[in-house]
């Protein structure tokens, strides 16, 4: 039995390393799978695609790269892009370097005498210079950025849409919209269990990228009346684009299951790391880092009016580099604008007093959850229940409602202070629930060593990096198997629901996958001296599709047979 686990782990590790060959885990047929359709086959898409500058040139990663390539063909536009890059670099610069970076931007791009002056933004130079002298804060160039985007979204964007770069974008969009099936992926070992089925590791055949595939068995969903919950989780995952929340990359169906293909987090969960790696708990620097990344994840969810409601160590996962993401959005829900919701959901010991009391709430339970996590990461136990303490649910809930948490000497003064403010019983008094929201949490002295702009750009290095040769999950045979669902039949109304669910690729994660795995740079090739290649030439007919070897042999056989018949007659 031990052998089965060793084999499963070895195969998974080999896949994670890219299979050891030059193709980095890509299928032999990867170029065929990602073969661009001829531009003439993109006509319908060209008519229906939303022509929005920010969506096409800023939000969508491949769209942004192709718009940049177009801008590089015109010096005045190239300078605009260089200025946007320089301003972004300024914002994530360490505090002590920001003033000199700001001076460089003004001198190079906003001074009339400079050969690289950007005329569109030049009129803002004086106010930028004055503000920089007063204080080199991150927002100094925000008017400048707006002026650049206003300019680029006008005539340059209109011209871009008539260029071969936009036509190439349409080809990528066609590839993005290809049907997704189980054959899109290779499947690897079971990593764990979800509410409706197993979670397995998988790999996209075309690109070699690894993901986690969360399977929701169709009959199990129907038996438990879980359709709304499953669709809700899928739609929320699709909406959120944050480096601190797991991303949904694909949603597809098989005969027996609905499948969510998510960011794979190879480094295990926080519960494992708090309790299974020596003395329970972490040193302060690590608590600050994880606390800050969770805070950013919550801010991104709340920006979309989504309350998460299930913060606990086992739902916070580590990636290969030691960064965390919030996972399992099964209990998350969108709160209608200006309203509050009710719902006694969550995990015992982590539910906020207002949730236990079945009162109305907005985002407040999540800030309570952050308080519980900072406390547990520091103390090596949760605030209202000792590790492995056998205690009834009612008793834990009574403690949450009535008792004050205790602080050992593991807590510094500012760790104690932030926990007390996040674990305020009254949500109106709680940090994060006040007028300044997440900004108030970020400004707390506990986070004084964190540069949030650099953190959100993925520049800050984690203090702990998981072992790349370790598989941080239970042995294959220790993961309890699901029993067979009996007495449930699927019908047409179920198929209507599956159609809503199985929508294929999710745009931004799919485009990021193409860029990260270098498929974009390998395939995004144009003709000599910036000319249109044959697949982008409207006047050149598309190549006939390549036939399989069997098909070619069969056709040759048919031709020979018919020639022989003619000869005989």
NULO-784260 format. One line per field, with one value per residue (C-alpha): residue number from 1; residue in three letters; chain; z, y, x. Coordinates in steps of 0.001 Angstrom, whole numbers, always signed. Each point is the difference from the previous one (the first is absolute). Layout:
<rs>
seq	[NUM ...]
type	[ALA ...]
mol	[A ...]
w	[Z ...]
v	[Y ...]
u	[X ...]
</rs>
This chain:
<rs>
seq	[1 2 3 4 5 6 7 8 9 10 11 12 13 14 15 16 17 18 19 20 21 22 23 24 25 26 27 28 29 30 31 32 33 34 35 36 37 38 39 40 41 42 43 44 45 46 47 48 49 50 51 52 53 54 55 56 57 58 59 60 61 62 63 64 65 66 67 68 69 70 71 72 73 74 75 76 77 78 79 80 81 82 83 84 85 86 87 88 89 90 91 92 93 94 95 96 97 98 99 100 101 102 103 104 105 106 107 108 109 110 111 112 113 114 115 116 117 118 119 120 121 122 123 124 125 126 127 128 129 130 131 132 133 134 135 136 137 138 139 140 141 142 143 144 145 146 147 148 149 150 151 152 153 154 155 156 157 158 159 160 161 162 163 164 165 166 167 168 169 170 171 172 173 174 175 176 177 178 179 180 181 182 183 184 185 186 187 188 189 190 191 192 193 194 195 196 197 198 199 200 201 202 203 204 205 206 207 208 209 210 211 212 213 214 215 216 217 218 219 220 221 222 223 224 225 226 227 228 229 230 231 232 233 234 235 236 237 238 239 240 241 242 243 244 245 246 247 248 249 250 251 252 253 254 255 256 257 258 259 260 261 262 263 264 265 266 267 268 269 270 271 272 273 274 275 276 277 278 279 280 281 282 283 284 285 286 287 288 289 290 291 292 293 294 295 296 297 298 299 300 301 302 303 304 305 306 307 308 309 310 311 312 313 314 315 316 317 318 319 320 321 322 323 324 325 326 327 328 329 330 331 332 333 334 335 336 337 338 339 340 341 342 343 344 345 346 347 348 349 350 351 352 353 354 355 356 357 358 359 360 361 362 363 364 365 366 367 368 369 370 371 372 373 374 375 376 377 378 379 380 381 382 383 384 385 386 387 388 389 390 391 392 393 394 395 396 397 398 399 400 401 402 403 404 405 406 407 408 409 410 411 412 413 414 415 416 417 418 419 420 421 422 423 424 425 426 427 428 429 430 431 432 433 434 435 436 437 438 439 440 441 442 443 444 445 446 447 448 449 450 451 452 453 454 455 456 457 458 459 460 461 462 463 464 465 466 467 468 469 470 471 472 473 474 475 476 477 478 479 480 481 482 483 484 485 486 487 488 489 490 491 492 493 494 495 496 497 498 499 500 501 502 503 504 505 506 507 508 509 510 511 512 513 514 515 516 517 518 519 520 521 522 523 524 525 526 527 528 529 530 531 532 533 534 535 536 537 538 539 540 541 542 543 544 545 546 547 548 549 550 551 552 553 554 555 556 557 558 559 560 561 562 563 564 565 566 567 568 569]
type	[UNK UNK UNK UNK UNK UNK UNK UNK UNK UNK UNK UNK UNK UNK UNK UNK UNK UNK UNK UNK UNK UNK UNK UNK UNK UNK UNK UNK UNK UNK UNK UNK UNK UNK UNK UNK UNK UNK UNK UNK UNK UNK UNK UNK UNK UNK UNK UNK UNK UNK UNK UNK UNK UNK UNK UNK UNK UNK UNK UNK UNK UNK UNK UNK UNK UNK UNK UNK UNK UNK UNK UNK UNK UNK UNK UNK UNK UNK UNK UNK UNK UNK UNK UNK UNK UNK UNK UNK UNK UNK UNK UNK UNK UNK UNK UNK UNK UNK UNK UNK UNK UNK UNK UNK UNK UNK UNK UNK UNK UNK UNK UNK UNK UNK UNK UNK UNK UNK UNK UNK UNK UNK UNK UNK UNK UNK UNK UNK UNK UNK UNK UNK UNK UNK UNK UNK UNK UNK UNK UNK UNK UNK UNK UNK UNK UNK UNK UNK UNK UNK UNK UNK UNK UNK UNK UNK UNK UNK UNK UNK UNK UNK UNK UNK UNK UNK UNK UNK UNK UNK UNK UNK UNK UNK UNK UNK UNK UNK UNK UNK UNK UNK UNK UNK UNK UNK UNK UNK UNK UNK UNK UNK UNK UNK UNK UNK UNK UNK UNK UNK UNK UNK UNK UNK UNK UNK UNK UNK UNK UNK UNK UNK UNK UNK UNK UNK UNK UNK UNK UNK UNK UNK UNK UNK UNK UNK UNK UNK UNK UNK UNK UNK UNK UNK UNK UNK UNK UNK UNK UNK UNK UNK UNK UNK UNK UNK UNK UNK UNK UNK UNK UNK UNK UNK UNK UNK UNK UNK UNK UNK UNK UNK UNK UNK UNK UNK UNK UNK UNK UNK UNK UNK UNK UNK UNK UNK UNK UNK UNK UNK UNK UNK UNK UNK UNK UNK UNK UNK UNK UNK UNK UNK UNK UNK UNK UNK UNK UNK UNK UNK UNK UNK UNK UNK UNK UNK UNK UNK UNK UNK UNK UNK UNK UNK UNK UNK UNK UNK UNK UNK UNK UNK UNK UNK UNK UNK UNK UNK UNK UNK UNK UNK UNK UNK UNK UNK UNK UNK UNK UNK UNK UNK UNK UNK UNK UNK UNK UNK UNK UNK UNK UNK UNK UNK UNK UNK UNK UNK UNK UNK UNK UNK UNK UNK UNK UNK UNK UNK UNK UNK UNK UNK UNK UNK UNK UNK UNK UNK UNK UNK UNK UNK UNK UNK UNK UNK UNK UNK UNK UNK UNK UNK UNK UNK UNK UNK UNK UNK UNK UNK UNK UNK UNK UNK UNK UNK UNK UNK UNK UNK UNK UNK UNK UNK UNK UNK UNK UNK UNK UNK UNK UNK UNK UNK UNK UNK UNK UNK UNK UNK UNK UNK UNK UNK UNK UNK UNK UNK UNK UNK UNK UNK UNK UNK UNK UNK UNK UNK UNK UNK UNK UNK UNK UNK UNK UNK UNK UNK UNK UNK UNK UNK UNK UNK UNK UNK UNK UNK UNK UNK UNK UNK UNK UNK UNK UNK UNK UNK UNK UNK UNK UNK UNK UNK UNK UNK UNK UNK UNK UNK UNK UNK UNK UNK UNK UNK UNK UNK UNK UNK UNK UNK UNK UNK UNK UNK UNK UNK UNK UNK UNK UNK UNK UNK UNK UNK UNK UNK UNK UNK UNK UNK UNK UNK UNK UNK UNK UNK UNK UNK UNK UNK UNK UNK UNK UNK UNK UNK UNK UNK UNK UNK UNK UNK UNK UNK UNK UNK UNK UNK UNK UNK UNK UNK UNK UNK UNK UNK UNK UNK UNK UNK UNK UNK UNK UNK UNK UNK UNK]
mol	[A A A A A A A A A A A A A A A A A A A A A A A A A A A A A A A A A A A A A A A A A A A A A A A A A A A A A A A A A A A A A A A A A A A A A A A A A A A A A A A A A A A A A A A A A A A A A A A A A A A A A A A A A A A A A A A A A A A A A A A A A A A A A A A A A A A A A A A A A A A A A A A A A A A A A A A A A A A A A A A A A A A A A A A A A A A A A A A A A A A A A A A A A A A A A A A A A A A A A A A A A A A A A A A A A A A A A A A A A A A A A A A A A A A A A A A A A A A A A A A A A A A A A A A A A A A A A A A A A A A A A A A A A A A A A A A A A A A A A A A A A A A A A A A A A A A A A A A A A A A A A A A A A A A A A A A A A A A A A A A A A A A A A A A A A A A A A A A A A A A A A A A A A A A A A A A A A A A A A A A A A A A A A A A A A A A A A A A A A A A A A A A A A A A A A A A A A A A A A A A A A A A A A A A A A A A A A A A A A A A A A A A A A A A A A A A A A A A A A A A A A A A A A A A A A A A A A A A A A A A A A A A A A A A A A A A A A A A A A A A A A A A A A A A A A A A A A A A A A A A A A A A A A A A A A A A A A A A A A A A A A A A A A A A A A A A A A A A A A A A A A A A A A A A A A A A A A A A A A A A A A A A A A A A A A]
w	[+0 +777 -3539 -1548 +1828 -996 -3668 +81 +1599 -2363 -3084 +1396 +813 -3487 -1528 +2274 -1234 -3609 -829 -245 -3791 -2221 -511 +3710 +345 -3306 -2177 -3206 -1838 +1916 -3132 -1675 +3051 +62 -3762 -893 -2117 -3233 +547 -2389 +2618 +2619 -1855 +2301 +3115 -1442 -309 +3510 +2227 +2399 -1251 +3424 +408 +3653 -519 -3198 +726 +3788 +1770 -2469 +169 -3651 -1134 +1967 -1527 -3574 +498 +1257 -3100 -2155 +1987 -557 -3736 +700 +2024 +1570 +1303 +1131 +2232 +1580 +850 +1402 +2206 +1270 +863 +1758 +2115 +974 +962 +2099 +1919 +1050 +746 +3605 +1922 +101 -3812 -995 -30 -2394 -2275 -133 -918 -2808 -1434 -38 -1554 -2671 -1005 +1209 -925 -3343 -689 +275 -3247 +1701 +1217 -91 -1177 +1220 +3648 -156 +1333 +3304 +613 +2337 +2356 +62 +858 +2833 +1487 -191 +1999 +2638 +373 -2408 +537 -2335 -1568 -1422 -3636 +51 -2102 -2391 -384 -640 -2711 -1735 +36 -1224 -2940 -804 +150 -2794 -3468 +889 +1178 -3146 -2224 +1985 -856 -3702 +492 -295 +3781 +726 -2581 +1846 +3246 -1675 -855 +3653 +1093 -2361 +1584 +3463 -973 -1161 +1660 +3244 +837 +2248 -2908 +393 +3130 +1369 +3397 +2996 +3630 +2354 +2183 +2300 +266 -718 +1041 -3180 -1166 -213 -747 -2335 -1512 -3775 -2828 -3203 -2878 -2311 +2426 +2792 +2709 +3208 +1675 +2647 -1356 +2425 -1069 +914 -597 -1805 +1969 +3335 -825 -895 +3076 +2317 -1988 -415 -3465 +1218 +2287 -2770 -2560 +2572 +739 -3716 -784 +2934 -925 -3588 +1103 +2331 -1523 +2913 +665 +3566 -899 -1988 -3651 -2104 -3365 -1556 +692 -1944 +376 -431 -110 +3812 +1369 -258 +245 +1271 -1032 +2560 +923 +1411 +3384 +565 +3354 +2283 +2215 +2985 +2430 -1033 +343 +3353 +1671 -1870 -396 +3509 +2811 -881 -1393 -1979 +746 -319 -3446 -1559 +1746 -1352 -3542 -102 +1840 -2582 -2976 +1535 +608 -3718 -1035 +2182 -1401 -3577 +902 +1831 -2985 -1957 +2914 +909 +3658 +410 +3371 +461 +1029 +1760 -339 -2217 -2603 -410 -2435 -860 -3526 -1135 +955 +3433 -928 +1238 -1592 +1527 -1245 +170 -715 +611 +2739 -1644 -1106 -1825 +2250 -1915 -90 +3111 +1649 +2693 +76 +2546 +126 +2823 -1999 +578 +2207 +3772 +1801 -2939 -379 +1105 +2823 -2456 -2114 +3081 +1096 -3492 -331 -3268 -1210 -2935 -160 +3793 +466 -2213 +2178 +3059 -1905 -698 +3750 +735 -2545 +1243 +3545 -987 -2107 +2998 +2914 -1715 +1079 -931 +2253 +1418 -36 +962 -2517 -32 +2909 +103 +520 -1192 -2714 +2426 +2445 -2703 -1228 +3588 +349 -3280 +1135 +3621 +784 -734 -1692 +2008 -1147 +836 -128 -3666 -843 -477 +903 -3577 -710 +3101 -1051 -3533 +1308 +2590 -2660 -2513 +2700 +1279 +814 -1389 -3792 +146 +2109 -2000 -2046 -3713 +556 +583 -2723 -1252 -541 -1050 -144 +3780 +506 -2264 +1884 +3397 +1612 -161 -3776 +177 -1686 -2960 -3211 -1283 -3516 -399 +1627 -2456 -2918 +1183 +652 +3739 +702 +2468 +2984 -385 -3289 -99 -943 -3785 +453 +2613 -605 +2742 +110 +1522 -1422 -2902 +2038 +3050 -1984 +698 -3122 -781 +52 -3132 -244 -465 -941 -1975 -3718 -2139 -2480 -2419 +2733 +1351 -3469 -43 +3249 -1338 -3051 +2316 +1902 -2733 -1700 -985 +445 +2242 -1932 +2241 +1570 -3445 -1518 +2995 -522 -3637 +1049 +3054 -1895 -2883 -2517 -762 -855 -1968 -2131 -256 -3106 -2871 -3554 -940 +662 +1832 -2876 +280 +54 -2202 +2855 +406 -3732 -892 -3715 +470 +468 +3154 -240 -141 +3361 +418 -342 +2301 -1288 +9 -2001 -2567 -408 -342 -2625 -1930 +73 -1332 -2819 -1020 +53 -2195 -2479 -241 -638 -2790 -1566 +89 -1529]
v	[+0 +2326 -723 +1384 +3302 +205 -594 +2600 +2604 -725 +394 +3252 +1458 -907 +1837 +3019 +205 +133 -3656 +415 +571 +3037 +419 +942 -2352 +971 -2694 -1020 +1481 +3310 +2131 -1795 +502 +3730 +546 +3440 -2 +1992 +3615 -526 -2414 +2810 +2210 -812 +623 +3307 +1161 -1060 +686 +2921 +2867 +1355 +1450 -967 -3549 -644 +1892 +85 -2789 -2849 -1020 -1087 +3012 +2256 -1591 +284 +3641 +669 -1694 +2278 +3096 -966 +610 +3715 +1953 +2457 -2930 -1947 +2957 -91 -3692 +672 +2777 -2299 -2631 +2558 +1208 -3581 -526 +3199 -1258 -3273 +1538 -237 +3187 +1268 -231 +1502 +3678 -616 -2194 +2763 +2603 -2268 -364 +3781 +692 -2710 +30 +3275 +2593 +1795 -31 -3811 -2012 -2520 +2554 -1283 +2993 -1383 +150 +2916 +2541 -1957 +258 +3002 -1450 -3352 +1834 +1991 -3083 -1985 +2703 -15 -3801 -2825 -1897 -2760 +1970 +2960 -1144 -1149 +3008 -666 -3637 +1031 +2476 -2715 -2547 +2664 +691 -3659 -983 +2507 -18 -2443 -2620 +522 -449 -3087 -1679 +233 -1495 -3556 +84 +228 -2728 -2196 +765 -1331 -3213 -410 +598 -2764 -2394 +1112 -956 -3534 -2682 -1388 -3700 -2524 -618 +3562 -1272 -2811 -1180 -736 -1089 +946 +2972 +87 +99 +2750 +33 -1729 -2013 -380 +2618 -1281 +1476 +485 +1424 +1790 -2116 +2975 +2179 -2305 +2232 -1766 +628 -1525 -1509 +132 -2585 +458 -3284 +684 -2523 +1159 +3645 -1000 -2181 +2821 +2732 +1717 +1521 +3622 -383 -1531 +2660 +2779 -1159 -250 +3474 +1632 -1658 +1185 +3583 +383 +652 +226 -1448 -672 -2091 -3266 +602 -1982 -761 -2466 -1392 -3100 -3141 -3736 -2656 -264 +3253 +3756 +1109 +3225 +355 +2230 +1400 -2877 +785 -2481 +1341 -1406 +1952 +2263 -2541 -2507 +2579 +1386 -3433 -2442 +1848 +119 +2217 +1075 +3534 +2326 +2782 +3530 +802 -2965 +851 +3570 -1219 -2498 +2432 +2720 -2317 -1234 +3641 +771 -3071 +1124 +3539 -1352 -2152 +2882 +2294 -2369 +115 -3624 -1087 -3172 -1337 -2970 +1270 -2763 -1381 -2976 +2370 +2008 -1767 +565 -41 -1202 +3331 +372 +2518 -746 -48 -229 -3181 -1783 +2709 -2326 +2252 +3341 +2127 +3281 +2628 +2217 +3708 +1912 -3112 -2437 -3750 -2694 -3533 -2182 -1575 -590 -2247 -336 +2094 +2386 +1363 +3620 +835 +1671 -3203 -2219 +2382 -158 +3796 +1921 +711 +1217 -692 -51 -3826 -19 +2493 -2096 -3019 +1872 +693 -3731 -869 +2536 -1257 -3691 +534 +1751 -2151 -3402 -442 +1648 +2803 -1806 -3654 -1792 -2366 -3361 +1157 -2083 +2570 +389 +2486 +1908 +514 +1372 +2356 +1197 +772 +1938 +2066 +639 -670 +2046 -1872 -444 +1158 -1827 +1507 -1115 +3158 +3313 +3164 +778 -3654 +87 +3377 -1105 -3245 +1915 +2451 -2745 -2177 +2790 -1655 +2992 +221 +3795 +259 -2561 +904 -388 +813 +3715 +2673 -628 -3758 -2068 +3127 +315 -3577 +589 +3202 -1779 +80 -3838 +341 +2882 -2103 -968 +2060 -950 +1383 -2310 -2874 +373 +97 -3345 +1565 -763 -3301 -2429 -980 -3687 -1955 -3521 -2946 -567 -3761 -399 -907 +1869 -2099 -3247 -3344 -1136 -2840 +2201 +2220 -1460 -1055 +1120 -2629 -580 +2160 -2150 +793 +3181 +414 +2908 +1645 +2970 +2640 -1164 +466 +3628 +582 -1755 +2303 +3050 -1554 -1434 +3238 -999 +2255 +3077 +2866 +1595 -3227 -1672 +2906 +55 -3733 +589 +2729 -1801 -3264 +1944 -1311 +3645 +954 -3263 +422 +3777 +334 +2432 +189 +1432 +3774 +163 -1267 -2097 -3767 -2223 -769 +3760 +733 +654 -565 -3390 -2960 -2121 -3166 -3204 -1798 -2598 -3548 -2805 -2756 -2485 +2410 +554 -3773 -561 +2760 -1312 -3481 +1385 +1868 -3129 -2145 +2420 +317 -3814 -245 +2619 -1808 -3350 +1434]
u	[+0 +2932 +1269 -3199 +540 +3687 -893 -2827 +2297 +2918 -2209 -1454 +3448 +1250 -2983 +572 +3581 -1251 +561 +3765 +38 +492 -3741 -556 -2958 -1634 -1553 +1808 -2998 -43 +474 -2874 -2270 +891 -19 -1392 -3172 +343 -1076 -2961 -1418 -43 -2537 -2927 +2083 +1231 -3627 -1062 +3062 -451 +2185 +910 +3529 +501 -1263 +1980 +3233 +335 -1913 +633 +3680 +415 -2027 +2364 +3129 -1327 -1039 +3561 +1453 -2178 +1127 +3656 -504 -650 +2616 -2513 -2110 +3053 +972 -3504 +461 +3492 -1423 -2800 +2647 +2193 -2973 -818 +3650 -162 -3041 +1630 +3414 +1262 -896 +3599 +384 -3339 +1072 +2938 -2186 -2622 +2641 +1245 -3551 -552 +3399 -258 -3694 -1568 +2673 -404 +3751 +209 +58 -2340 -2558 -3610 -2025 -3347 +1137 +2448 -2530 -146 +3765 -175 -2626 +1892 +3234 -1654 -1687 +3236 +1826 -2766 -130 +964 -3272 -1158 -2885 +2000 -224 -3661 -1229 +2862 -1056 -3610 +1088 +2058 -2831 -2485 +2333 +784 -3692 -790 +1608 +2851 -2531 -2109 +3114 +1075 -3324 +881 +3464 +1332 +645 -3730 -673 +2513 -1881 -3170 +1879 +1062 -3610 -1149 +2522 -1174 -3564 +825 -2179 +1478 -369 +1723 +2434 +1329 +1801 +2160 -1255 +2268 -430 -2831 +1014 -3007 -3782 -2505 -3653 -1252 +3014 +3768 +2643 +2769 +3134 -220 +2116 -1041 +1331 +614 +1992 +1259 -1538 -1063 -3378 -2258 -3232 -2926 -2569 -3668 -1819 -3277 -2079 +1438 -869 -3560 -484 +1115 -1814 +3366 -535 -279 +3029 +2150 -972 +499 +3573 +803 -1368 +1815 +3326 -472 -580 +3008 +3402 +2442 +3445 -1237 -3087 +73 -926 -2435 +1639 -2507 -3472 -1092 -2100 +487 -2721 -9 +1443 +292 +3627 +1551 +3657 +1733 +3422 +2060 +1551 +2810 +1210 -2720 -2422 +674 -1451 +2687 +2774 -1229 -213 +2281 +3284 +1499 -1369 -3585 -240 +2271 +2482 -1411 +1494 -1791 -3300 +244 +661 -2887 -2304 +763 -634 -3301 -970 +607 -2036 -2919 +251 -225 -3041 -1713 +641 -2271 -2528 +831 +153 +2090 -1335 +2353 +3447 +1929 +3546 -934 -1523 +3217 +2343 +3674 +1410 +3461 +1601 -1623 -2732 -3518 -3446 -3469 -1730 -3366 -2575 -2965 -1453 +879 -2934 -572 -1590 -2481 +972 -1047 -1406 +1048 -547 -732 +1390 +1276 +2832 +3706 +2157 -391 +2604 +479 -3545 -470 -2477 -2427 -71 -635 -2790 -1559 +181 +306 +3541 +2103 +3751 +571 +328 +3106 +1903 -883 +1379 +3264 +285 -443 +2711 +2574 -663 +353 +3135 +1590 -1237 -61 -3644 -3298 -1317 -3055 +971 +3228 +1603 -1879 -2217 -3187 -2706 -3590 -932 -2261 +2874 +2334 -2737 -614 +3728 -14 -2990 +1008 +3676 +3101 +2849 +3208 +3444 +3239 +3484 +234 -1970 +1830 -1954 -1034 -973 -2186 -1442 -1006 -1540 -2046 -1238 -886 -1618 -2263 -3356 -1925 +510 -528 +3179 +2011 +3086 -803 -3686 +573 -244 +3571 -625 +3021 +2194 -436 +1229 +3020 +874 +153 +3512 +49 +569 +2507 +2734 -2201 +79 -3467 +577 +3031 -1916 -2897 +2452 +1475 +3421 +350 +1767 -1647 +2175 -946 +135 -1539 +2223 -448 +592 -2742 -3656 -1864 -3158 -1261 +1087 -2199 -1526 -666 -2366 -3411 -1868 -3544 -2742 -2097 -3137 -3101 -3595 +749 -808 +1161 -2418 -323 -378 +3365 +1525 -1208 +1915 +3135 -13 +82 +2889 +2240 +1088 +3567 +3037 +8 +1547 +2664 +1384 +105 +1926 +2379 +597 +966 +2475 +1487 +611 +1631 -2557 -826 +3598 +524 -3138 -460 +2198 -587 +1409 +3429 +451 -3334 -2138 -3158 +671 -2248 -2444 -681 -284 -3647 +808 +1645 -2392 +457 +2079 -2073 +6 +2768 -1291 +1015 +2302 -2906 -2158 +2793 +560 -3764 -380 +3015 -1554 -3319 +1805 +2002 -3169 -1969 +2933 +239 -3766 +177 +2975 -1813 -3149]
</rs>
